[in-house]
């Protein structure tokens, strides 16, 4: 696993989650819970999407050192920039996994209210992703080079 140490993060920079970060995470979990609670039994295509999201999420978790895992965007002191596993291609595979799982849940019953929850979740995750990238650029001197060599969320698209 290729990682690079963070000089800023090891100095103990902004590691306490902000109120904004906590609200973003809370909103993420509320919307996911709403989609899960209202989902119908998945058919083969929905199961495939759910499993794909789950597999991507597990792969991203396996590539990330356990001590660095956080649901908030702020970095941990002494953290490292992970470039292994799915992080070789996309910078936010865990967010992509959440969106795949949400898409699978939405597809079981694409009612307008559920589609609105899915759209709200996507917008919330994009806001969280933008916030996280700002913090990562500040914490890791080589993050800009990493950004230039990877896709943000969806390979070949964004």
FENRA-V339061 format. One record per backbone hydrogen bond with DSSP energy under -1.0 kcal/mol. CO is the residue of the C=O (numbers start at 1). NH is the residue of the N-H. Records with the same first field share a line. If there is no record, write none. Layout:
BEGIN
CO->NH  NH
END
This chain:
BEGIN
2->83
4->81
6->10
8->13
9->12
18->22
19->23
20->24
21->25
22->26
23->27
24->28
25->29
26->30
27->31
28->32
29->33
30->34
31->35
32->36
33->37
34->38
43->47
44->48
45->49
46->50
47->51
48->52
49->53
50->54
51->55
52->56
53->57
54->58
55->59
56->60
57->61
58->62
59->63
60->64
65->68
66->69
76->79
79->6
81->4
84->87
85->88
86->89  90
89->151
92->96
93->97
94->98
95->99
96->100
97->101
98->102
99->103
100->104
101->105
102->106
103->107
106->109
109->111
111->115
112->116
113->117
114->118
115->119
116->120
117->121
118->122
119->123
120->124
121->125
122->126
123->127
124->128
125->129
126->130
127->131
128->132
129->133
130->134
131->135
132->136
133->137
134->138
135->139
136->140
140->143
142->146
143->147
144->148
151->91
152->92
154->157  158
END
